[in-house]
Amino acid sequence: MFFRNLTLFRFAPSLDLSDLESRLAACMLKPVGALELSSRGFIPPFGRDAEALSHRIGDAIWLSVGSEEKLLPGAVVNDLLQKKLAELERKEGRRPGGRTRKRLKEDLVHELLPRAFVRPGRTDAILDLEHGLCVVDSSSRKQAENVVSEIRNALGSFPALPLNAEVAPRAVLTGWIAGEPLPDGLSLGDECELKDAADKGAVVKCQRQELTGDEIGKHLEAGKQVTRLALMLDDHVSFVLGEDLVVRKFKLLDGAVDGLESTERDDLHAELDARFALMAGELKRLFAVLEPALKLSKAEA
């Protein structure tokens, strides 16, 4: 269950989760209805055969939000609509007006929905109660906010806000490439994105590139600033940090997973439990480094 992307929110660590399981049970995923476009709710993190809707190790809680979405391509609807409009025009001898077109389209959608394919989805999240941190496995702000909304709906109140920095992340990332010391444990990777400070200015994307070389230096001299930067935390984690504070391409390296792979486990539950413990621990280590470096704001208690 290793996350690939991290969108982070802050909440007050004093959050009361004593009745979490019962609240999640009231908001479980229900099959999408015949005339519904989508459905969303909580599912067991360990898979459909499990019962618990949350899993906790220490002060880290694993939640999973499932979804079912009807696949109803707009091109299919529009093609059928044009055929119905053409048929109606032949019968009545005039082109149907806007209201008629709208009504016919709504009728078509209701007719097609019960026969549409259903696409299942899942988005995982970790609640770090020590730091008041909600980490959603998505680089999409909208998708991450949907997960937070589901948690808020289940708890009744969940004042989680997107991560915010008291300094300009772009300036910090640019400084790290320009030679300013990185926080202990962090080192540069081989990928970055640079943008001209002017609106709609040039954008340069570099991969498999020596970031402290002359080529990158010339871009910095020209006034470009770093908006995404590949970094590594010790020999445990590699990731790309954006100025939007979203962590992309998050990957646990051999230094982190060696111990996991050397331990024999006979069942899937034990394997997932070990992976969750490892993931939660590495997220805590990473956040502990990034929080002071970027002066990340805290949620009000």
C-alpha positions in Angstrom: 0.0 0.0 0.0 2.8 2.4 -0.8 1.5 5.9 -1.8 2.7 7.4 -5.0 1.7 11.0 -4.6 1.0 13.0 -1.4 -1.4 15.9 -1.1 -1.3 17.1 2.5 -3.8 18.9 4.8 -3.4 20.1 8.4 -5.9 19.6 11.2 -5.9 20.1 14.9 -4.1 17.2 16.6 -6.8 17.3 19.4 -9.3 15.8 17.0 -11.6 13.3 18.9 -11.7 9.9 17.0 -12.9 7.7 19.8 -15.9 6.6 17.8 -14.3 6.6 14.4 -15.3 3.1 13.3 -19.0 3.6 13.9 -19.0 6.9 12.1 -17.2 5.4 9.1 -19.8 2.5 9.1 -22.6 5.1 8.7 -20.8 6.4 5.5 -19.8 3.1 3.8 -19.6 3.0 0.0 -23.0 2.0 -1.4 -23.4 0.5 -4.9 -24.1 3.3 -7.4 -27.9 3.4 -8.1 -29.5 2.7 -11.4 -30.0 6.4 -12.1 -27.0 7.7 -10.3 -23.7 8.8 -12.0 -21.5 8.1 -9.1 -21.2 6.9 -5.5 -18.5 7.4 -2.8 -17.9 6.1 0.7 -15.5 4.3 3.0 -14.2 0.8 2.3 -12.0 -1.5 4.3 -8.3 -0.6 3.8 -7.4 -4.3 3.8 -9.8 -5.2 1.0 -13.4 -6.2 0.5 -13.1 -9.4 2.5 -12.1 -7.4 5.6 -14.5 -5.8 8.1 -12.7 -2.9 9.7 -13.0 0.5 7.9 -9.9 1.9 9.5 -6.5 0.5 10.6 -4.4 2.1 13.3 -0.8 1.7 14.4 0.2 4.1 17.1 -0.9 7.6 16.1 -1.3 6.7 12.4 -4.7 5.8 11.0 -5.2 4.3 7.5 -8.5 5.1 5.7 -9.7 4.2 2.2 -12.4 6.0 0.2 -14.0 3.9 -2.5 -16.0 5.1 -5.5 -18.2 3.8 -8.2 -18.6 5.9 -11.4 -20.9 5.2 -14.3 -19.1 5.4 -17.7 -21.3 7.3 -20.0 -19.2 9.0 -22.7 -20.5 12.3 -23.9 -19.8 11.4 -27.5 -22.3 8.5 -27.2 -25.0 10.6 -25.7 -24.5 13.4 -28.3 -24.6 10.9 -31.2 -27.9 9.5 -30.1 -29.2 13.0 -29.4 -28.5 14.1 -32.9 -30.3 11.1 -34.3 -33.3 11.8 -32.2 -33.3 15.5 -33.1 -33.0 14.6 -36.8 -35.9 12.2 -36.6 -38.0 14.8 -34.7 -37.2 17.4 -37.3 -38.4 15.1 -40.1 -41.7 14.4 -38.3 -42.5 18.0 -37.3 -40.8 19.8 -40.2 -38.9 22.2 -38.0 -35.8 22.1 -35.9 -36.4 21.4 -32.2 -35.8 24.3 -29.8 -33.4 24.5 -26.9 -35.9 23.2 -24.3 -36.7 20.2 -26.4 -33.0 19.4 -26.9 -32.4 19.6 -23.2 -35.4 17.4 -22.4 -34.3 14.8 -24.9 -30.8 14.7 -23.6 -32.0 14.2 -20.0 -34.2 11.4 -21.2 -31.3 9.8 -23.0 -29.1 9.9 -20.0 -31.8 8.3 -17.8 -32.3 5.7 -20.4 -28.6 4.8 -20.7 -27.5 5.0 -17.1 -28.9 1.6 -16.0 -26.9 0.0 -18.8 -23.7 1.9 -18.3 -20.5 0.2 -17.1 -19.4 0.9 -13.6 -15.8 1.9 -12.9 -14.6 1.2 -9.3 -12.0 3.5 -7.7 -10.1 3.8 -4.5 -8.1 6.6 -2.8 -6.1 5.9 0.4 -5.3 8.4 3.2 -3.3 8.4 6.4 -4.2 10.5 9.4 -1.1 11.4 11.4 -2.5 12.4 14.8 0.9 13.5 16.2 1.4 16.2 13.6 -2.3 16.8 12.7 -1.6 15.7 9.2 -3.9 14.2 6.6 -2.0 12.7 3.7 -4.0 11.7 0.6 -2.5 9.4 -2.1 -3.3 11.7 -5.0 -1.7 14.6 -6.8 -5.1 15.9 -7.8 -6.3 18.6 -5.4 -9.9 17.9 -6.3 -9.6 14.2 -5.7 -7.8 14.8 -2.4 -10.4 17.3 -1.3 -13.1 14.8 -2.1 -11.4 12.4 0.4 -11.3 15.1 3.0 -14.9 15.9 2.4 -15.8 12.3 3.0 -13.9 12.3 6.3 -15.6 15.5 7.3 -19.0 14.0 6.4 -18.3 11.0 8.6 -17.0 12.9 11.6 -19.4 15.8 11.4 -16.5 18.2 11.7 -13.0 17.9 10.2 -11.5 21.4 9.8 -8.6 20.2 7.6 -7.0 22.9 5.4 -4.5 22.5 2.5 -0.9 22.6 3.5 0.5 26.2 3.5 4.0 27.6 3.8 5.0 30.8 5.5 7.8 31.2 2.9 7.7 31.0 -0.9 8.3 27.3 -1.8 9.7 28.4 -5.2 12.3 30.6 -3.5 13.4 27.7 -1.2 13.6 25.2 -4.0 15.6 27.6 -6.2 18.0 28.3 -3.3 18.7 24.6 -2.8 19.7 24.2 -6.5 21.7 27.5 -6.3 23.9 26.2 -3.6 22.2 27.0 -0.3 22.5 24.2 2.2 19.8 21.6 2.2 18.2 20.3 5.5 20.0 17.4 7.1 19.2 14.2 5.3 18.0 15.8 2.1 20.0 15.6 -1.2 19.3 16.7 -4.7 17.9 14.2 -7.3 18.1 14.4 -11.1 14.9 16.2 -12.1 13.6 19.7 -11.9 11.2 22.2 -13.5 12.1 25.8 -13.9 9.9 28.7 -14.9 10.4 32.2 -16.0 9.2 34.7 -13.3 7.0 36.5 -15.9 3.5 35.3 -16.6 3.4 32.8 -19.5 7.2 32.8 -19.5 9.4 29.9 -20.6 9.2 26.6 -18.8 12.2 24.2 -18.8 11.8 20.6 -17.6 14.9 18.6 -16.9 15.2 14.8 -16.2 18.3 12.7 -15.6 20.2 16.0 -15.3 23.0 17.1 -13.0 21.2 19.9 -11.1 24.3 21.7 -9.9 25.9 21.9 -13.3 26.5 24.9 -15.6 23.4 24.2 -17.7 21.0 24.6 -14.8 23.1 27.5 -13.5 22.6 29.5 -16.8 18.8 29.1 -16.4 19.0 30.5 -12.9 21.2 33.4 -14.1 18.5 34.1 -16.7 16.0 34.6 -13.8 14.2 31.3 -13.9 13.0 29.8 -10.7 12.5 26.2 -9.6 8.9 25.0 -9.3 9.5 21.3 -9.0 12.5 19.6 -7.6 13.6 15.9 -7.2 15.0 15.1 -3.8 16.0 12.2 -1.7 15.8 11.7 2.1 18.8 9.6 3.2 18.7 6.3 1.2 15.0 5.8 2.2 12.8 8.0 0.0 12.9 9.7 -3.3 10.3 12.2 -4.4 9.5 15.4 -6.4 8.4 18.4 -4.4 6.4 21.1 -6.1 5.8 24.7 -5.2 2.2 23.7 -4.7 3.5 21.6 -1.8 2.3 18.4 -3.5 4.8 15.5 -3.3 4.9 13.5 -6.5 6.7 10.3 -7.6 7.0 9.3 -3.9 9.1 6.1 -3.7 10.5 4.1 -0.9 14.1 3.0 -1.7 16.0 -0.1 -0.9 17.2 1.5 2.4 13.6 1.6 3.6 12.2 -1.7 2.2 15.2 -4.0 2.8 14.0 -4.9 6.3 10.4 -5.4 5.0 11.5 -7.8 2.3 13.7 -9.8 4.6 10.8 -10.6 6.9 8.7 -13.7 6.1 5.0 -13.4 6.5 2.3 -16.0 5.8 -0.8 -13.8 5.2 -1.7 -10.7 3.3 -3.0 -9.0 6.4 0.4 -9.1 8.1 2.1 -8.0 4.9 -0.2 -4.9 4.5 0.2 -4.2 8.2 3.9 -4.1 7.9 3.8 -1.9 4.8 1.5 0.5 6.5 3.8 0.8 9.5 6.7 1.4 7.2 4.9 4.0 5.1 3.6 5.9 8.1 7.0 6.0 9.6 8.7 7.3 6.5 6.0 10.0 6.0 6.6 11.2 9.6 10.4 11.4 8.9 9.9 13.3 5.7 7.4 15.8 7.2 9.7 16.4 10.1 12.4 17.5 7.6 10.1 19.6 5.4 8.1 21.3 8.1 10.9 23.6 9.4 12.6 24.0 6.0 9.4 25.4 4.4 7.9 26.9 7.6 4.7 24.9 7.1 1.8 26.4 9.0 0.0 24.5 11.7 -3.8 24.2 12.1 -5.4 26.0 15.0 -6.2 23.9 18.0 
